[in-house]
Amino acid sequence: MTEEPPTRELILEAAIASFTATGYTGTTIRAVARAAGVDPALVMHFFGTKDGLFQAAIKGSMPVRLMTEAFAGDPAGLGERLMTRYLELWEDPLHGGRLSAVLHAATATPGTAELLKGLMAGELLRPLTTRLTGDRADVRAALVATQLIGLAMSRYVLRIEPLASMPAAQVVAAVSPNLQRYLTGTLSLAETEAAGR
C-alpha cells in the first residue's frame, strides 16, 4: 500500500502547476487549495502568503542541484558544461515550463523578481563564486547570470529568431566561449573600477 504524499507537498505540487500554467498573477491561494483538496487556511498555515507560496514553489521547481552539478570538473570547460546543462534544462518538457513560468513572473511582478534574485544569489551564484579562482568572483558570477538570463529570455520567452530555432549545439558553441571568458578569462575590472571613482 502506497502512502499518500504529505499535505504540504500536495499543496506545493498544486502551486507549482498553477504558477507554471497561469503565472504569478493568475494564481490564487483559493485555486491552489482547491486543486490540492484542502482549505485555503491550510495553505496560509504552511506558506503564510502568496509570496511565501511562490518562494516555496520556486525552490521546489527550480532544478538548482542539476545546475550546480555542472560546476564540478575542470575550470577550463566550465563555460561549455554550464551552457550545455542550462539548455538541457530549458528544453526539458518538465523543467522548461517551470523555468519559463518563473522568468515570466519575475518580469511581471517586482516582488517575485526579488524572490528570484534572492534564490539565485544564495543557491546558484554563491556556489559558483566558490569555484572561481580569478579576481572578483562575485562580478564574474553575476556576468554569467546576465548571459544566461538574457539567452533564456531571447530564445525561450520572446523567441527571437534565428536564436529561437538554432540547434542547441550551435548555441552552446557560440555562447560558451563568452561564458568561459567571464568565468576564467581576463576582465577589465580594474580599469572599469578606476573610471567609476
N, C-alpha and C positions, 0 to 999 in steps of 0.2 A: 504494500500500500504506500503510495507516494504522499508525502506530506505537503500540505498547501503552503505556498510562499507566505512569509510573514506579511502582515497588513501594510507595514511601511514600504516594503518592496513592491507590493501591488500598486500602491499609490504612486510610487516613483516611476514604475513602468507606464502607468496611465499618463503621468505628467510628461514623460519623455515622448510618448506617442502624440500627445496633444501639442506640445511645443514644436515637434517635427512637422505635424500636419497643418497646424493653424498659426504657428508663430507665437510670440510672446503676447501680443495684444489680443489675439483670438482665443487665448487660453484663459479659462476661469477656474477658480477653486471649486466652484459648484460642478462644473463639467468634469473636472478631474475626479472629484469624489464620486460622481455618478458612474463614470467609466470603471472606477475601482470597486464600486459596490459598497461604498462607505458613506458616512455622514460627513458633510463639509467641515464640521467641527473637529473631526479626527484628522483631517488634512492639516488644519490650523494647529492642532496639538503637536503633530510631528514636525511641521516645517515653519510654523509661525505666520508667514506672509507669502504672498505670491512670489516676491523676490527670493525668499528663502527656499521656496519650492523650485524656482528656476535655477538657483545656485546648485541645489542638490541634483537637479536633472542634468545640468551641465557636467557636473563631476561624474554623474552616473553614465553619461552618454559619450563623453569625450574619451577617445582612445589614447589617453596620456601615456600609459605603460607601453603601448605599441610604438609611440613616437620616441619615447626616451630610450627604448631598446636600440634605436638607430644611433644613439650617441656613442655606444661602445665600439671599440676597434681602433684601427689606425687613424690618427687625426688627418692624415693626408687624403683619406677617402670619405671624410665625414660629410662634405657637401653633397656628394653623389648619394650616399646612403640616406641622408636626411631627405633629399628631394625625392628619391625613389619611394621611400616609405610614405611620405606625405601624399604623393599622387595615388599610391595604392589605397590609402585610407579614403581619400576623396572619391575614388572610383569604385569603392566597395559599396554595394547597394545599401547595406545597413548603416555603415559609418558615414557615407557621403550625405545621405539625407539628414542625419543628425547634425553633422558639421555645418551644412547649409542653413539649417534652422537656427543654429547658434549664431552664425555670422549675420543672418538677416535680422535677428533680434538685437544684436549688438549695434547694428547700424540704425535701427529704428528707435531705440529707447536708450537715453543716457544711463539710466540705472543698470540696464543689462550690460551695457558697454563696460561699466565699472566692475561688474561681477566677472565678466570675461577677462578683463585686464588683470584683476587680482588672481584669477585662476592661472592665467598664462605666466604671470610673474613667478608665482610660487611653485607651480607644477612643471613648467617647461623651461622657462628662461633661467631660473636659478640653477637647476641641474645642468643645463647646458654650459653655463659660465664655469662650473667646477671642472668641466672637461677641457676648457680652453687654457692655453698656456701663454698666449700673447698678451700684450698690453691692452688695458681697457676691455676686459672680457664682457663687462656689462653692456658696453656700447656695441661690441661685436654681436652679441646675442640679440640685442634689440634690432640691429640692422638685418639680421637673418629673419626675424619676425616680420619686418616690413615687407621683405621679399615674398615670404610665404603667404601672408595675408593678402597682399596685392595680387599675387598669382591666383589664389583661390577666388577672389572677388572677380577678377577679369575672366578666368576660364570657366568657373562653375556657377557663379551667380549672375553676372552680366552677360556671360557667354560671348565675349568679344572674339570675332574671327580675325585671323585664322587660328588664333591661340586655342579657342574652344574645341576645334576639331583636329588639332595636331595630335599625332600619336604620343602617348606618354613618354616613350623612349626619346623622342625628339625634344620634348620639353625638358626632360632630365639632362640631356646632353647640352642644351642651350643655357639652362639656368644654373646647373651645378657649379661651373667654374666661378660664377659670381658669388654664390654661397660660400665656396671654398675660400675665396679672397676675403670675404667678411670674417670667416672663422679663423684662418691661419695666416693670411697674407699681410702685406704692408698696408696700413691705413694712414692717411694723412691727418691723424687726430691731433698731433702736436701743433701743426700749422693752423688747424681749424680752431683749436682752443686759444691759441695766441691771438688770432684775429678777433675772437669774441671778447677779449679782455678790453 
